[in-house]
């Protein structure tokens, strides 16, 4: 593991908007097969960090390498599946069936004028099967429940056969039972399918058993290699503020 | 009943109208889904600048309209991506700015006449064989590009950022879409008129959306609605001596209201 090229290699990353520091001097590595959770207070820069990893924002300072390549030279974006924060808030009027959405996962791999081939069909079928949404295939996305939509969005990301899945709190507006199933699904993707997972969440207590490492982001990054220990670590409590206690209680309730 | 087809100009008008219905509705689907509806109005007014230059300088107004509409579309995309301006404000500024320039050019060149009027409101009498060929050539290119990139454009309309992170060339395709839309609008103003083309591009899709079906079916329904309104609008305009563009728009409005009512939740 030590000598392997990390999927994400972030060095000394800083980001400011109009003179206001959002992130400063972040360095971290994410390796193949890991399950990493990112937590931190709202406005602490979690989403900004993810957006920089995906090339949606350009860092003020620092360097990002993806699969060993500088981000501006990296072309194989289909290796990275992204499920954004707004995933479960689909515009109800958007004309899309579940199949329409999952098919989008194949778009970047096709060449112009190419029709959907068997490989595409298989990948889409496979992704829907894994997310258990095959029976919803022809349903309009706007009519689904929050939990179902969430699975559709992940199926779309999986259809490109990614090596890493990045999820930015995709569970707002999803009921408790669906959330529990969802966490089980993620753990399964990581263990069985060997997909690396980076998960921004507030529910750290619930997934503490699944995750390998925990990054706490509040302008700076604190990396805890043993998440269960991290839950009681004072350092994190200080960084995370009052939320740390909430997380702690959360853990005991469940 | 079919005496309407005895006239050469009506045959040309129907042919041009149907071509435009296809082009406007297919491109309109992407425009509406991208929340870009107002761009059609702005580009239609920019196309008028081309028409004005054409009329005054003696070039083919349709060709000039295509050129100026494309330039305007690129300017919109450039302003949108390079400055912190609200998209709808950019559209409003360019809309009135273009109209002002067009009016000044026409006024200085002394071309305020029926010819300009026909470009504002459309005229079925005005469609020449040369126009049909221009529409056919440019229209085929425009439609070809839309179909070639339809999956990417649909993905971008759904979620621009997710499309970008999956490796879709979002910036290039946004430019491509506005270019194609500019071409289609410039081609359409002869028949429907620059003040009314926006309706033909937007309303069929918005009506089709009321049926809450998937993407392909929505595009298909929108196409049928556009064809239906052009054909019925032109027929009514022939028999009742009504202006063609306005009659077509009223027909598509009827379709919209009916779609809205029968699909009421």
Interface residues (C-beta under 8 A of the other chain):
Chain A: X54 X55 X56 X75 X76 X77 X78 X80 X82 X84 X93 X94 X95 X96 X97 X99 X100 X101 X103 X104 X105 X107 X108 X110 X112 X113 X138 X140 X142 X160
Chain B: X33 X148 X149 X151 X152 X154 X155 X158 X159 X161 X162 X163 X164 X165 X166 X167 X168 X208 X209 X212 X213 X214 X215 X217 X218
